Each structure stands twice: as structure tokens, then as C-alpha cells.
Amino acid sequence: MFFPIIAQSSSGLTFNTFNAVIYTVCFLVPGFVIDLTLSRFFYKKSEQVTLILLRFLTFSCLNYIPWIFVYLLLWDRSILANPSFLAFAFIIIIFISPIIVGLILGYANQKQLLERGLSGLGFKTITGFPSAWDYSFSRIEEPVWMLITLKDGSQIAGWFGKNSLASSESSERDIYLELVYKLEDDAWQPVPRSAGILINAEEIRYIEFWQDQTEVT
């Protein structure tokens, strides 16, 4: 599209300098932006540098697909010689478009749209979530009540709201509840002056999720 035009427009510079930078930016930066946006939706395990670069390149190519059709449908190709238009298009395609693509892919992953679509066609797929922990907490869209039973048999009741957090790091699982309650006389009583509680996943036997605390009692 317009990337070769940008590279060729700078006469006197060799491919090993300016052109190399342009092509590197065009084929890696969009993928990096998409990957960075996706990381806001779910945690990705560590990978080798070669696999990361390959993912960046793949995402970048995916980002360019709709713009290829825009280029083919462009009636006035002379506009590509306008430096102001090229600068504007560069910002949109390299930085803005990848964010939109990343948001779409992240939403599709959280809602499991691909899995549902393939399941509707009769295909059986594996989940995109690395564990039931990630799957359970990714599906929480509204605050919920939690009753956590520890390995020693004791229980912790709490409110998992917008200020609560469940770790996405597989090697350091923990959960923070912003409000803590104790069960007394079949009722949830708030713990006075509590600022929340942090629980290590290694101490947890199981977690119960409730939409209404009265259902627990």
C-alpha cells in the first residue's frame, strides 16, 4: 500500500537504514499494539522471542486485510502522493486500527464467540482459557458474593466487586476481596474496620459464587 511509497520517497537513503526502519515499523508495530491490547483481556504465558515476533507479524498482516480493500477501492490514487495524507493514514493504520482489532479480538475471546460459532456447526474445540480459575473470573461481569473454603476447613465470606482482583499469573494465584464478612447466626456480618483480605490460592480448597448472599444461608 502506502508503505513502499514512504520508503521510496526518501531518496539518497539506502534500504539498510531508513527503509529497514519503515518496514520494521509497518510489519511489527501493529502486531505489537494488537498484542498489547489483548493482554488487557487475558494473561499470556512467556514465550520464545521468535514466537513473539511471529505473532506480531501475523497480527500485523491481519490488521492490513481491511485496508487492502480500502486501497483497491480508492478512486483517486494521486492522493497517495500527498505527504499530509500519508502521515494521517500512517497514524490510523499503524496505531489506531490495531487497537480496534485488539479490542474486537479480546471481546471475542472473553465471550468465546469463535468457540460458540464452531460448536453451533458441530465442531468440538478446546477452551482458550488456560485454567478454570481464569475462565470463572473472566465471566464475572457484575459484582458477586463469594464463600471461600480454605484447606483447614475455615470459611471466608466476601464481596468481589470492582475493587477486587483475582490474579491472572499462573505461578502466583491469589485473590483480593474488597469487603469481608463473617457468618453468624445464618447471616453475613461485615467485619468492622476491614479494608479487604488477600488470600493465597494455595490455601483455598474451593470457591462458591453467589448472586445473593441470602442464598448461602
Stockholm file with secondary structure:
# STOCKHOLM 1.0

chainA/1-217         MFFPIIAQSSSGLTFNTFNAVIYTVCFLVPGFVIDLTLSRFFYKKSEQVTLILLRFLTFSCLNYIPWIFVYLLLWDRSILANPSFLAFAFIIIIFISPIIVGLILGYANQKQLLERGLSGLGFKTITGFPSAWDYSFSRIEEPVWMLITLKDGSQIAGWFGKNSLASSESSERDIYLELVYKLEDDAWQPVPRSAGILINAEEIRYIEFWQDQTEVT
#=GR chainA/1-217 SS CCHHHHHHTSTTCCIIIIIHHHHHHHHHHHHHHHHHHHTTTSCCCCCCHHHHHHHHHHHHHHHHHHHHHHHHTCSCGGGGGCHHHHHHHHHIIIIIHHHHHHHHHHHHHHTTHHHHHHHHTTCCCCCSSSSHHHHHHHTCCSCEEEEEEETTSCEEEEEECTTCEECCCTTSCEEEESEEEEEETTEEEECTTCCCEEEEGGGEEEEEEESCGGGTC
#=GC SS_cons         CCHHHHHHTSTTCCIIIIIHHHHHHHHHHHHHHHHHHHTTTSCCCCCCHHHHHHHHHHHHHHHHHHHHHHHHTCSCGGGGGCHHHHHHHHHIIIIIHHHHHHHHHHHHHHTTHHHHHHHHTTCCCCCSSSSHHHHHHHTCCSCEEEEEEETTSCEEEEEECTTCEECCCTTSCEEEESEEEEEETTEEEECTTCCCEEEEGGGEEEEEEESCGGGTC
//
